[in-house]
Amino acid sequence: MCSGKFFRMPTLAICGVVLTIILVCITGITLTNSINISNIVKLREKVASDSAAANGGHQAAQTRAALVEQQYSTLQQHQLSQSDLNYISASTHPKNLQRPLQQQLPQQQQQQQKANKIVIEIGLRSANDSASGKAASGSASGSGSGSGSASGSGNMPLGMPHMLEAAEALMEGNVDSISLPAAVPLVAAAPPFEKSTNGNGNKRSTGNSPRSSPTEQSNEWRSTGGGGVNGNDTGNPRGGNIVMDIRDHNPGGIQFERRAHVKQMMEHAWHNYKLYAWGKNELRPLSQRPHSGSIFGSYDLGATIVDGLDTLYIMGLENEYREGRDWIERKFSLDNISAELSVFETNIRFVGGMLTLYAFTGDPLYKEKAQHVADKLLPAFQTPTGIPYALVNTKSGMAKNYGWASGGSSILSEFGTLHLEFAYLSDITGNPLYRERVQTIRQVLKEIEKPKGLYPNFLNPKTGKWGQLHMSLGALGDSYYEYLLKAWLQSGQTDEEAREMYDEAMVAIMDKMVRTSPNGLTYVSDLKFDRLEHKMDHLACFSGGLFALGAATRQNEHRDKYMEVGKGITNTCHESYIRAPTQLGPEAFRFSDAVEARALRSQEKYYILRPETFESYFVLWRLTHDQKYRDWGWEAVLALEKHCRTPHGYCGLRNVYQPEPQKDDVQQSFFLAETLKYLYLLFSDDSVLPLDEWVFNTEAHPLPIKGANQYYRQAPVTLPVSNAS
């Protein structure tokens, strides 16, 4: 009896210990989940508070934003791909909690539930509109990225007809997903963007094309806070405070699901930049900190903000746009920056970005900032020839060239890529100084002898003589040729000198540098000392669109050849993508009897989120409406999502030929300014930034065409007023 009793006592003790351990584990797991959820709530509160500070604090809209964001998040969850879910570690990021809640439901039941949520949202908005006395806004896209004036978390409201169509499509299984706006306030609040009218009170339409009926009402944005558009701005010759119409005029030309996905990519890139690198130049997504190795260094210039702001505007991400504008107004200045900045990069990103925003909004803030930056660059032009140096210290005014650039030469693609911005800046300020500076460059290049009709990449700014005889339509040469064609387009096709120089250069390039591989791939090779390298840079992939645009804008003897070469180069760049396991193209690729459209050297195998191939897809789509260009763009979107997306932004790849490539931990500012913008426009209708009204600078910042675009905002000519000479 005693032995049995003593046996039972240890057994009971052991069971008690085990039970205690189990209870402790359960308690720990519960506590951990509570902490994770608490962290998410705190993170969202931080972002919301930042947004409120930047936008003057629309508290009622913010409250509604949080409520609707929950609905939107639930609808978005099913869009995460399985590869995304596998990539995200539960132990490192709270995004893991956003796994699809409906994964186990049958497909039909999921579609029915999603459609029901949309119908509920429609009912809420309808009730809100009735209560506030407002009509439902706009005919926006199914992605919520179209037009209208909504406050909230930054998405423009989905037009009522398209919401109903989207609900039906989901119930019928014709589409997989539909994105709703992240916030539409149910309470009356002062809208940050209002419809604007001209002097007669009539709604303005876009341009003079038949894309919109004269009786259509345009949903236009007017900035009402923080020094927005004002009636005294001389940059608007029409007397009314007009802002760019971003409404979708032809929903039939939109691929809603694809465009909505690109918009979500932009939100992911922007929000993580805001969390980890706000005010700095670029983000390191893996390290979750600013990128101090940016070309603009560690100074707080907000390169990603200025570069990406027009993309946010185009996508209708209103709150995010306002955050960026507020930062520019309060923080952006070069006055105390003692750094050697690239004249070229500062111009195309900062001056170009500000000019686009001024054209879109008429907000004088952007004009003032563009002029401020341009004035800081002017000391670089103080050379015997007027050809500017590559680098300038924006505080001291000291300028110089790169030591490696062919005996202290200036670089063709850099000093040749200033014309669009400086010419337009003169027109909106009335100060001819900026146009005079770039016109001097034009005259030097027009009059200088060109070997075999080609432009070498290096020119000495002191002697006016060519440096090393290296010609390229890629690095060191590329955007000079782009600006010849686009200066002619920007002028309303009156700058015949620019068009003549473009045609002469392109004919010489087609003759001396464009070749066809044994298997029929068209490429444009670098040329060194009369020797073809049979190498093409990824940077040169923009030239597919450039040749095609040249063909479409003038009927001449070169038209057919231009279009043939443009399509051929675009196809070759696509081949360089699909021949890599990642489906993303290398920095440079070569052609020989053994290989075609493939990188051979290790330093050529990387991909840094470049946009040039997508730019050509966009231009060729607009000019031909061949569906393959949209399909190629979607292939690239999927590849970017699979290999470049991280929980905290997007990274480049070190080797596109590795199935699981190492990431470079840099989210380039041009990824937001160019790559995502071109992909978004690729899936939009032609009425969004039509090519007969806008030209894109080499950083994808659209500038208006003179005489064809009401947003050109030309000012009266005045005497030079710049402090720089």
DALINZI-V784807 format. One record per residue. N is the residue number from 0. RES is the residue in one letter. SS is DSSP state (a for helix, b for strand, c for the rest). PSI is psi in radians with two decimals (NA if undefined). D_FIRST is the distance of its C-alpha to the first C-alpha in Angstrom with 2 decimals. Layout:
N&RES&SS&PSI&D_FIRST / N&RES&SS&PSI&D_FIRST
//
This chain:
0&M&c&-0.77&0.00 / 1&C&a&-0.72&3.80 / 2&S&a&-0.66&5.50 / 3&G&a&-0.66&5.28 / 4&K&a&-0.80&6.30 / 5&F&a&-0.50&8.77 / 6&F&a&-0.70&9.96 / 7&R&a&-0.59&10.87 / 8&M&a&-0.84&12.70 / 9&P&a&-0.67&15.15 / 10&T&a&-0.78&15.80 / 11&L&a&-0.66&16.80 / 12&A&a&-0.74&18.86 / 13&I&a&-0.78&20.66 / 14&C&a&-0.70&21.49 / 15&G&a&-0.72&22.83 / 16&V&a&-0.79&25.04 / 17&V&a&-0.79&26.37 / 18&L&a&-0.70&27.21 / 19&T&a&-0.76&28.96 / 20&I&a&-0.75&30.99 / 21&I&a&-0.77&32.06 / 22&L&a&-0.70&33.19 / 23&V&a&-0.74&35.11 / 24&C&a&-0.81&36.85 / 25&I&a&-0.78&37.87 / 26&T&a&-0.71&39.20 / 27&G&a&-0.76&41.08 / 28&I&a&-0.77&42.68 / 29&T&a&-0.76&43.75 / 30&L&a&-0.71&45.18 / 31&T&a&-0.80&47.02 / 32&N&a&-0.69&48.58 / 33&S&a&-0.70&49.63 / 34&I&a&-0.76&51.26 / 35&N&a&-0.79&53.08 / 36&I&a&-0.70&54.37 / 37&S&a&-0.70&55.39 / 38&N&a&-0.71&57.29 / 39&I&a&-0.79&59.11 / 40&V&a&-0.76&60.11 / 41&K&a&-0.70&61.37 / 42&L&a&-0.77&63.28 / 43&R&a&-0.66&64.96 / 44&E&a&-0.65&65.77 / 45&K&a&-0.81&67.43 / 46&V&a&-0.74&69.58 / 47&A&a&-0.70&70.46 / 48&S&a&-0.65&71.45 / 49&D&a&-0.77&73.63 / 50&S&a&-0.70&75.31 / 51&A&a&-0.70&75.93 / 52&A&a&-0.68&77.56 / 53&A&a&-0.44&79.76 / 54&N&c&0.28&80.87 / 55&G&c&0.04&81.60 / 56&G&c&1.29&78.35 / 57&H&c&1.50&78.53 / 58&Q&a&-0.73&75.36 / 59&A&a&-0.74&75.48 / 60&A&a&-0.64&75.99 / 61&Q&a&-0.73&73.16 / 62&T&a&-0.81&70.74 / 63&R&a&-0.60&71.80 / 64&A&a&-0.76&71.64 / 65&A&a&-0.69&67.93 / 66&L&a&-0.82&67.29 / 67&V&a&-0.54&69.37 / 68&E&a&-0.61&68.02 / 69&Q&a&-0.76&64.58 / 70&Q&a&-0.77&66.14 / 71&Y&a&-0.71&68.12 / 72&S&a&-0.73&65.12 / 73&T&a&-0.74&63.23 / 74&L&a&-0.56&66.22 / 75&Q&a&-0.40&66.63 / 76&Q&a&-0.68&63.08 / 77&H&c&-0.21&63.60 / 78&Q&c&-0.29&66.54 / 79&L&c&2.22&64.40 / 80&S&c&2.78&64.47 / 81&Q&a&-0.59&61.38 / 82&S&a&-0.64&62.78 / 83&D&a&-0.76&63.03 / 84&L&a&-0.67&59.40 / 85&N&a&-0.56&58.28 / 86&Y&a&-0.60&60.48 / 87&I&c&2.20&59.08 / 88&S&c&2.31&55.94 / 89&A&c&-0.43&53.39 / 90&S&c&-0.14&52.67 / 91&T&c&-0.27&56.31 / 92&H&c&2.37&58.06 / 93&P&a&-0.18&57.34 / 94&K&a&-0.34&59.66 / 95&N&a&-0.44&56.66 / 96&L&a&-0.19&55.67 / 97&Q&a&0.48&58.86 / 98&R&c&2.63&57.61 / 99&P&c&2.21&58.96 / 100&L&c&-0.26&56.96 / 101&Q&c&0.38&58.29 / 102&Q&c&-0.60&57.66 / 103&Q&c&-0.11&55.47 / 104&L&c&2.58&57.94 / 105&P&c&2.63&60.41 / 106&Q&a&-0.78&63.83 / 107&Q&a&-0.69&65.65 / 108&Q&a&-0.67&63.17 / 109&Q&a&-0.81&63.49 / 110&Q&a&-0.70&67.26 / 111&Q&a&-0.74&67.21 / 112&Q&a&-0.72&65.01 / 113&K&a&-0.73&67.24 / 114&A&a&-0.68&70.33 / 115&N&a&-0.69&68.89 / 116&K&a&-0.69&68.34 / 117&I&a&-0.74&71.96 / 118&V&a&-0.70&73.21 / 119&I&a&-0.76&71.24 / 120&E&a&-0.68&72.79 / 121&I&a&-0.76&76.21 / 122&G&a&-0.72&75.72 / 123&L&a&-0.77&74.73 / 124&R&a&-0.68&77.81 / 125&S&a&-0.74&80.07 / 126&A&a&-0.68&78.93 / 127&N&a&-0.76&79.42 / 128&D&a&-0.70&82.91 / 129&S&a&-0.72&83.87 / 130&A&a&-0.64&82.61 / 131&S&a&-0.11&84.39 / 132&G&c&0.35&87.55 / 133&K&c&2.58&87.39 / 134&A&c&2.67&87.82 / 135&A&c&2.38&85.19 / 136&S&c&2.35&86.20 / 137&G&c&3.05&87.63 / 138&S&c&1.19&87.08 / 139&A&c&3.00&84.52 / 140&S&c&2.92&82.74 / 141&G&c&-0.23&79.49 / 142&S&c&-0.07&77.90 / 143&G&c&0.21&78.83 / 144&S&c&0.17&81.03 / 145&G&c&-2.34&84.36 / 146&S&c&-2.92&86.38 / 147&G&c&2.94&86.30 / 148&S&c&1.66&85.70 / 149&A&c&2.54&82.10 / 150&S&c&2.92&80.20 / 151&G&c&-2.48&76.54 / 152&S&c&0.08&74.59 / 153&G&c&0.13&77.51 / 154&N&c&2.42&77.86 / 155&M&c&2.58&80.92 / 156&P&c&2.51&80.26 / 157&L&c&2.20&80.09 / 158&G&c&2.48&83.11 / 159&M&a&-0.81&82.33 / 160&P&a&-0.70&83.85 / 161&H&a&-0.50&81.93 / 162&M&a&-0.76&78.66 / 163&L&a&-0.73&79.14 / 164&E&a&-0.69&80.13 / 165&A&a&-0.71&77.09 / 166&A&a&-0.77&74.78 / 167&E&a&-0.73&76.41 / 168&A&a&-0.67&76.19 / 169&L&a&-0.74&72.48 / 170&M&a&-0.59&71.82 / 171&E&a&-0.16&73.92 / 172&G&c&0.29&72.25 / 173&N&c&-0.39&75.54 / 174&V&c&2.79&74.24 / 175&D&c&-0.53&70.89 / 176&S&c&2.85&71.00 / 177&I&c&2.36&73.18 / 178&S&c&2.31&73.11 / 179&L&c&2.79&73.64 / 180&P&c&2.61&74.99 / 181&A&c&-0.26&72.44 / 182&A&c&2.33&73.94 / 183&V&c&2.00&76.48 / 184&P&c&2.43&76.74 / 185&L&c&-0.08&76.54 / 186&V&c&2.69&78.34 / 187&A&c&2.25&81.97 / 188&A&c&2.70&82.45 / 189&A&c&1.98&85.40 / 190&P&c&2.30&85.34 / 191&P&c&-0.32&85.64 / 192&F&b&2.22&87.89 / 193&E&c&2.75&90.63 / 194&K&c&2.40&93.12 / 195&S&c&2.75&96.38 / 196&T&b&2.88&99.89 / 197&N&c&-3.01&103.28 / 198&G&c&-0.42&106.11 / 199&N&c&0.04&106.86 / 200&G&c&0.15&103.31 / 201&N&c&2.48&102.87 / 202&K&b&2.41&99.66 / 203&R&c&2.52&100.23 / 204&S&c&3.04&99.47 / 205&T&c&1.91&98.90 / 206&G&c&-2.71&102.11 / 207&N&c&0.35&104.82 / 208&S&c&2.84&103.04 / 209&P&c&0.25&102.38 / 210&R&c&-0.49&98.62 / 211&S&c&2.47&98.58 / 212&S&c&2.55&100.78 / 213&P&c&-0.37&103.11 / 214&T&c&-0.10&101.54 / 215&E&c&2.56&97.98 / 216&Q&c&2.34&96.33 / 217&S&c&2.30&94.84 / 218&N&c&1.79&91.62 / 219&E&b&2.62&92.56 / 220&W&c&2.34&90.68 / 221&R&c&2.16&92.25 / 222&S&b&2.13&90.55 / 223&T&c&-0.03&90.68 / 224&G&c&2.74&88.80 / 225&G&c&0.70&89.10 / 226&G&c&0.70&92.77 / 227&G&c&-2.69&92.91 / 228&V&c&2.41&96.02 / 229&N&c&2.73&98.85 / 230&G&c&-0.20&102.18 / 231&N&c&0.07&104.19 / 232&D&c&2.04&102.92 / 233&T&c&-0.11&106.00 / 234&G&c&-0.13&103.92 / 235&N&c&1.77&104.13 / 236&P&c&-0.17&107.71 / 237&R&c&-0.12&107.14 / 238&G&c&-0.33&106.62 / 239&G&c&2.72&103.25 / 240&N&c&1.49&99.86 / 241&I&c&2.55&98.58 / 242&V&c&2.70&95.25 / 243&M&c&2.31&94.23 / 244&D&b&2.12&93.26 / 245&I&c&0.23&89.96 / 246&R&c&2.58&89.71 / 247&D&c&1.95&89.22 / 248&H&c&-0.40&92.52 / 249&N&c&1.47&91.57 / 250&P&a&-0.41&87.89 / 251&G&a&-0.31&88.77 / 252&G&a&0.17&89.20 / 253&I&c&2.42&85.72 / 254&Q&c&1.63&82.59 / 255&F&a&-0.85&80.23 / 256&E&a&-0.76&76.86 / 257&R&a&-0.75&78.00 / 258&R&a&-0.69&79.78 / 259&A&a&-0.64&76.81 / 260&H&a&-0.74&74.63 / 261&V&a&-0.68&77.12 / 262&K&a&-0.72&77.18 / 263&Q&a&-0.60&73.41 / 264&M&a&-0.71&73.78 / 265&M&a&-0.75&76.26 / 266&E&a&-0.73&73.90 / 267&H&a&-0.78&71.12 / 268&A&a&-0.78&73.48 / 269&W&a&-0.84&74.98 / 270&H&a&-0.62&71.84 / 271&N&a&-0.63&70.18 / 272&Y&a&-0.75&73.38 / 273&K&a&-0.71&73.36 / 274&L&a&-0.67&69.77 / 275&Y&a&-0.22&70.07 / 276&A&a&0.42&73.79 / 277&W&c&2.24&75.75 / 278&G&c&-0.33&79.24 / 279&K&c&-3.11&78.86 / 280&N&c&-0.84&80.64 / 281&E&c&2.93&77.98 / 282&L&b&2.50&74.22 / 283&R&b&1.72&71.87 / 284&P&c&-0.65&69.24 / 285&L&c&-0.69&66.67 / 286&S&c&-0.28&66.94 / 287&Q&c&0.89&67.30 / 288&R&b&2.96&70.17 / 289&P&b&2.73&74.00 / 290&H&c&1.73&75.97 / 291&S&c&-0.23&78.02 / 292&G&c&0.24&79.65 / 293&S&c&2.78&81.56 / 294&I&c&-0.32&85.31 / 295&F&c&0.13&85.70 / 296&G&c&-2.71&83.45 / 297&S&c&0.07&81.08 / 298&Y&c&2.62&83.47 / 299&D&c&1.30&82.41 / 300&L&c&-0.13&84.93 / 301&G&c&0.75&82.62 / 302&A&a&-0.72&83.90 / 303&T&a&-0.61&81.30 / 304&I&a&-0.94&82.19 / 305&V&a&-0.70&85.93 / 306&D&a&-0.64&85.63 / 307&G&a&-0.08&83.21 / 308&L&a&-0.66&84.54 / 309&D&a&-0.48&87.08 / 310&T&a&-0.75&84.42 / 311&L&a&-0.74&82.30 / 312&Y&a&-0.82&85.43 / 313&I&a&-0.67&86.24 / 314&M&a&-0.12&82.69 / 315&G&c&0.37&82.78 / 316&L&c&1.46&79.94 / 317&E&a&-0.86&81.42 / 318&N&a&-0.73&78.92 / 319&E&a&-0.70&78.55 / 320&Y&a&-0.78&82.33 / 321&R&a&-0.64&82.64 / 322&E&a&-0.79&80.14 / 323&G&a&-0.76&82.28 / 324&R&a&-0.72&85.55 / 325&D&a&-0.72&84.25 / 326&W&a&-0.75&83.22 / 327&I&a&-0.76&86.65 / 328&E&a&-0.72&88.42 / 329&R&a&-0.53&86.41 / 330&K&a&-0.51&85.62 / 331&F&c&2.16&87.79 / 332&S&c&2.59&90.59 / 333&L&c&0.12&92.02 / 334&D&c&-0.68&93.85 / 335&N&c&0.39&91.52 / 336&I&c&1.83&90.32 / 337&S&c&1.35&91.62 / 338&A&c&2.63&90.71 / 339&E&b&1.82&92.63 / 340&L&b&2.57&92.02 / 341&S&b&2.14&93.08 / 342&V&a&-0.77&96.14 / 343&F&a&-0.96&95.31 / 344&E&a&-0.67&91.62 / 345&T&a&-0.65&92.28 / 346&N&a&-0.90&95.06 / 347&I&a&-0.52&93.36 / 348&R&a&-0.89&90.06 / 349&F&a&-0.96&91.07 / 350&V&a&-0.83&94.70 / 351&G&a&-0.78&94.13 / 352&G&a&-0.76&91.01 / 353&M&a&-0.69&92.74 / 354&L&a&-0.70&95.84 / 355&T&a&-0.79&93.88 / 356&L&a&-0.60&92.10 / 357&Y&a&-0.74&95.49 / 358&A&a&-0.73&96.91 / 359&F&a&-0.76&93.97 / 360&T&a&-0.43&93.96 / 361&G&c&0.10&97.20 / 362&D&c&2.03&95.10 / 363&P&a&-0.34&97.35 / 364&L&a&-0.78&94.35 / 365&Y&a&-0.64&94.08 / 366&K&a&-0.76&97.79 / 367&E&a&-0.74&97.74 / 368&K&a&-0.67&94.77 / 369&A&a&-0.75&96.34 / 370&Q&a&-0.66&99.54 / 371&H&a&-0.81&97.63 / 372&V&a&-0.79&95.99 / 373&A&a&-0.68&99.21 / 374&D&a&-0.59&101.10 / 375&K&a&-0.37&98.61 / 376&L&a&-0.34&99.34 / 377&L&a&-0.60&103.12 / 378&P&a&-0.40&103.64 / 379&A&a&-0.32&102.50 / 380&F&a&-0.06&105.72 / 381&Q&c&1.32&107.96 / 382&T&c&2.84&109.08 / 383&P&c&-0.53&112.57 / 384&T&c&-0.30&112.02 / 385&G&c&-0.08&109.86 / 386&I&c&2.12&107.03 / 387&P&c&2.71&103.99 / 388&Y&c&2.88&101.62 / 389&A&c&-0.55&98.03 / 390&L&b&2.51&96.33 / 391&V&b&2.39&97.22 / 392&N&b&1.99&95.76 / 393&T&c&-0.14&95.69 / 394&K&c&-0.80&96.12 / 395&S&c&-0.40&98.77 / 396&G&c&0.02&100.52 / 397&M&c&2.39&100.52 / 398&A&b&2.69&100.37 / 399&K&b&3.04&100.07 / 400&N&c&2.91&99.17 / 401&Y&c&2.45&96.32 / 402&G&c&-0.46&97.08 / 403&W&c&-0.14&96.09 / 404&A&c&1.31&98.36 / 405&S&c&1.15&101.33 / 406&G&c&0.68&103.14 / 407&G&c&0.45&102.25 / 408&S&c&2.77&103.02 / 409&S&b&2.77&101.88 / 410&I&b&2.29&99.90 / 411&L&a&-0.85&101.49 / 412&S&a&-0.32&98.45 / 413&E&a&-0.97&98.00 / 414&F&a&-0.26&101.51 / 415&G&c&0.04&102.32 / 416&T&c&0.96&99.46 / 417&L&c&-0.24&100.70 / 418&H&a&-0.80&103.38 / 419&L&a&-0.83&101.51 / 420&E&a&-0.82&99.88 / 421&F&a&-0.64&102.87 / 422&A&a&-0.76&105.38 / 423&Y&a&-0.63&103.32 / 424&L&a&-0.70&102.70 / 425&S&a&-0.70&106.46 / 426&D&a&-0.58&106.93 / 427&I&a&-0.30&104.41 / 428&T&a&-0.33&105.45 / 429&G&c&0.12&109.18 / 430&N&b&1.96&109.17 / 431&P&c&-0.11&110.85 / 432&L&a&-0.76&109.62 / 433&Y&a&-0.76&106.48 / 434&R&a&-0.66&108.37 / 435&E&a&-0.68&111.02 / 436&R&a&-0.79&108.48 / 437&V&a&-0.46&107.12 / 438&Q&a&-0.56&110.59 / 439&T&a&-0.75&111.65 / 440&I&a&-0.79&108.87 / 441&R&a&-0.79&110.07 / 442&Q&a&-0.66&113.65 / 443&V&a&-0.79&112.69 / 444&L&a&-0.50&110.74 / 445&K&a&-0.71&113.47 / 446&E&a&-0.41&116.26 / 447&I&c&2.56&114.57 / 448&E&c&2.32&115.24 / 449&K&c&2.12&112.28 / 450&P&a&2.04&111.87 / 451&K&a&0.52&112.25 / 452&G&a&0.09&111.57 / 453&L&c&2.72&108.04 / 454&Y&c&2.00&106.47 / 455&P&c&2.80&104.80 / 456&N&c&-0.22&101.63 / 457&F&b&2.39&103.03 / 458&L&b&2.24&106.02 / 459&N&c&2.11&107.15 / 460&P&c&-0.24&107.68 / 461&K&c&-0.73&110.28 / 462&T&c&-0.36&112.50 / 463&G&c&0.37&111.85 / 464&K&c&2.65&111.39 / 465&W&b&2.60&108.68 / 466&G&c&-2.41&106.05 / 467&Q&c&2.38&104.21 / 468&L&c&1.29&105.23 / 469&H&b&2.09&101.82 / 470&M&b&2.49&101.77 / 471&S&c&2.50&98.71 / 472&L&c&0.10&97.75 / 473&G&c&-2.33&94.26 / 474&A&c&2.44&93.34 / 475&L&c&-0.28&96.29 / 476&G&c&-0.60&98.62 / 477&D&a&-1.19&96.85 / 478&S&a&-0.18&97.33 / 479&Y&a&-0.80&100.97 / 480&Y&a&-0.64&101.97 / 481&E&a&-0.72&99.73 / 482&Y&a&-0.36&101.54 / 483&L&a&-0.87&104.96 / 484&L&a&-0.76&104.22 / 485&K&a&-0.44&102.32 / 486&A&a&-0.67&104.98 / 487&W&a&-0.77&107.41 / 488&L&a&-0.77&105.04 / 489&Q&a&-0.58&104.26 / 490&S&c&0.05&107.98 / 491&G&c&0.49&108.43 / 492&Q&c&0.57&109.85 / 493&T&c&-0.33&112.77 / 494&D&c&1.29&111.88 / 495&E&a&-0.51&113.67 / 496&E&a&-0.75&113.63 / 497&A&a&-0.74&109.83 / 498&R&a&-0.69&109.90 / 499&E&a&-0.74&112.59 / 500&M&a&-0.62&110.64 / 501&Y&a&-0.89&107.52 / 502&D&a&-0.76&109.36 / 503&E&a&-0.74&111.04 / 504&A&a&-0.75&107.74 / 505&M&a&-0.65&105.86 / 506&V&a&-0.73&108.63 / 507&A&a&-0.70&108.59 / 508&I&a&-0.75&104.79 / 509&M&a&-0.61&104.86 / 510&D&a&-0.72&107.52 / 511&K&a&-0.38&106.14 / 512&M&c&-0.38&102.36 / 513&V&b&2.25&101.06 / 514&R&b&2.91&100.18 / 515&T&b&2.30&98.51 / 516&S&c&2.89&95.91 / 517&P&c&-0.51&96.28 / 518&N&c&0.31&93.89 / 519&G&c&0.31&95.73 / 520&L&c&2.22&93.85 / 521&T&b&2.30&96.16 / 522&Y&b&2.81&95.48 / 523&V&b&2.03&97.39 / 524&S&c&2.63&97.37 / 525&D&c&2.67&97.86 / 526&L&b&2.12&101.21 / 527&K&b&2.08&101.84 / 528&F&c&0.90&105.33 / 529&D&c&0.28&106.34 / 530&R&b&2.11&103.23 / 531&L&b&2.35&100.70 / 532&E&c&-0.22&97.08 / 533&H&c&0.70&95.74 / 534&K&b&2.41&92.96 / 535&M&b&2.27&92.25 / 536&D&b&2.63&90.25 / 537&H&a&-0.61&87.82 / 538&L&a&-0.53&90.02 / 539&A&a&-0.13&92.88 / 540&C&a&-0.29&90.99 / 541&F&a&-0.40&92.47 / 542&S&a&-0.31&95.85 / 543&G&a&-0.84&95.07 / 544&G&a&-0.59&95.29 / 545&L&a&-0.83&98.22 / 546&F&a&-0.75&100.38 / 547&A&a&-0.68&99.52 / 548&L&a&-0.64&100.37 / 549&G&a&-0.65&103.67 / 550&A&a&-0.67&104.44 / 551&A&a&-0.31&103.63 / 552&T&a&-0.09&105.67 / 553&R&c&2.30&109.05 / 554&Q&c&1.76&110.99 / 555&N&c&-3.05&112.59 / 556&E&c&-0.23&113.06 / 557&H&c&-0.08&109.68 / 558&R&a&-0.91&107.63 / 559&D&a&-0.70&106.46 / 560&K&a&-0.71&105.65 / 561&Y&a&-0.84&103.70 / 562&M&a&-0.70&101.53 / 563&E&a&-0.81&101.02 / 564&V&a&-0.72&99.93 / 565&G&a&-0.82&97.73 / 566&K&a&-0.68&95.82 / 567&G&a&-0.78&95.61 / 568&I&a&-0.71&94.17 / 569&T&a&-0.72&91.62 / 570&N&a&-0.71&90.50 / 571&T&a&-0.72&90.25 / 572&C&a&-0.64&88.06 / 573&H&a&-0.71&85.79 / 574&E&a&-0.65&85.63 / 575&S&a&-0.45&84.59 / 576&Y&a&-0.93&81.59 / 577&I&a&-0.17&80.45 / 578&R&c&0.00&80.82 / 579&A&c&2.48&78.09 / 580&P&c&-0.53&74.39 / 581&T&c&-0.20&73.90 / 582&Q&c&0.42&76.88 / 583&L&c&2.51&78.36 / 584&G&c&2.66&81.53 / 585&P&c&2.95&82.10 / 586&E&c&-0.55&84.33 / 587&A&b&2.64&87.03 / 588&F&b&2.74&87.51 / 589&R&b&2.92&89.95 / 590&F&b&2.28&92.06 / 591&S&c&-3.04&93.09 / 592&D&c&-0.40&93.39 / 593&A&c&-0.63&89.70 / 594&V&c&2.71&88.10 / 595&E&b&2.33&88.98 / 596&A&b&0.75&87.66 / 597&R&b&2.44&84.96 / 598&A&c&2.47&84.30 / 599&L&c&-0.54&84.49 / 600&R&c&2.56&84.02 / 601&S&a&-0.63&80.75 / 602&Q&a&-0.01&82.45 / 603&E&a&0.03&83.63 / 604&K&c&0.04&80.32 / 605&Y&c&2.84&78.98 / 606&Y&b&2.14&79.14 / 607&I&c&0.79&79.27 / 608&L&c&0.54&79.23 / 609&R&c&2.65&82.97 / 610&P&c&-0.14&84.89 / 611&E&a&-0.71&88.06 / 612&T&a&-0.70&87.09 / 613&F&a&-0.54&85.92 / 614&E&a&-0.77&89.17 / 615&S&a&-0.65&91.11 / 616&Y&a&-0.81&88.87 / 617&F&a&-0.87&89.67 / 618&V&a&-0.79&93.42 / 619&L&a&-0.63&93.72 / 620&W&a&-0.82&91.77 / 621&R&a&-0.61&94.10 / 622&L&a&-0.46&97.17 / 623&T&a&-0.44&96.22 / 624&H&c&0.59&93.33 / 625&D&c&2.08&91.95 / 626&Q&a&-0.40&88.29 / 627&K&a&-0.53&87.22 / 628&Y&a&-0.64&87.56 / 629&R&a&-0.69&85.04 / 630&D&a&-0.69&82.71 / 631&W&a&-0.68&83.06 / 632&G&a&-0.66&82.27 / 633&W&a&-0.64&79.11 / 634&E&a&-0.74&78.03 / 635&A&a&-0.68&78.41 / 636&V&a&-0.80&76.40 / 637&L&a&-0.66&73.47 / 638&A&a&-0.72&73.78 / 639&L&a&-0.75&73.89 / 640&E&a&-0.66&70.78 / 641&K&a&-0.75&68.88 / 642&H&a&-0.45&69.88 / 643&C&a&-0.36&71.30 / 644&R&b&2.42&69.20 / 645&T&b&2.99&66.38 / 646&P&c&-0.30&64.27 / 647&H&c&0.45&66.82 / 648&G&b&-2.78&70.19 / 649&Y&b&2.46&72.09 / 650&C&c&2.72&72.71 / 651&G&c&3.07&75.15 / 652&L&b&2.52&74.19 / 653&R&c&-0.42&74.92 / 654&N&c&1.88&75.40 / 655&V&c&-0.16&76.00 / 656&Y&c&0.04&75.60 / 657&Q&c&2.33&71.90 / 658&P&c&-0.61&69.56 / 659&E&c&1.34&67.34 / 660&P&c&2.66&69.92 / 661&Q&c&2.46&69.29 / 662&K&b&2.66&70.40 / 663&D&c&-0.08&72.97 / 664&D&c&0.65&71.48 / 665&V&c&2.20&74.75 / 666&Q&b&1.72&75.64 / 667&Q&c&2.52&79.44 / 668&S&a&-0.54&81.42 / 669&F&a&-0.21&83.56 / 670&F&a&-0.70&80.53 / 671&L&a&-0.65&80.76 / 672&A&a&-0.66&84.55 / 673&E&a&-1.06&85.44 / 674&T&a&-0.93&82.71 / 675&L&a&-0.54&81.03 / 676&K&a&-0.82&84.37 / 677&Y&a&-0.67&86.01 / 678&L&a&-0.70&83.02 / 679&Y&a&-0.79&82.98 / 680&L&a&-0.53&86.71 / 681&L&a&-0.62&86.43 / 682&F&c&0.09&84.42 / 683&S&c&3.01&86.60 / 684&D&c&2.76&89.89 / 685&D&c&-0.34&93.18 / 686&S&c&-0.19&94.08 / 687&V&c&1.89&91.56 / 688&L&c&1.12&93.70 / 689&P&c&2.52&96.39 / 690&L&c&-0.21&98.02 / 691&D&c&0.07&101.50 / 692&E&c&-0.29&100.60 / 693&W&b&2.54&98.27 / 694&V&b&2.53&98.12 / 695&F&b&2.24&94.97 / 696&N&c&3.10&95.27 / 697&T&c&-0.09&93.56 / 698&E&c&0.27&90.38 / 699&A&c&0.40&90.42 / 700&H&c&2.00&91.69 / 701&P&b&2.33&94.09 / 702&L&b&2.50&97.52 / 703&P&b&2.63&100.02 / 704&I&c&2.27&103.16 / 705&K&c&2.30&106.36 / 706&G&c&-0.23&108.34 / 707&A&c&-0.12&105.63 / 708&N&c&2.15&102.82 / 709&Q&c&-0.21&103.06 / 710&Y&c&0.25&100.45 / 711&Y&c&-0.64&102.72 / 712&R&c&0.84&103.64 / 713&Q&c&2.43&106.69 / 714&A&c&2.81&108.14 / 715&P&c&2.58&111.80 / 716&V&c&2.37&112.90 / 717&T&b&3.05&113.23 / 718&L&c&2.70&114.18 / 719&P&c&2.32&111.49 / 720&V&c&0.04&109.25 / 721&S&c&2.52&106.69 / 722&N&c&-0.34&106.35 / 723&A&c&2.61&105.77 / 724&S&c&NA&108.78
//
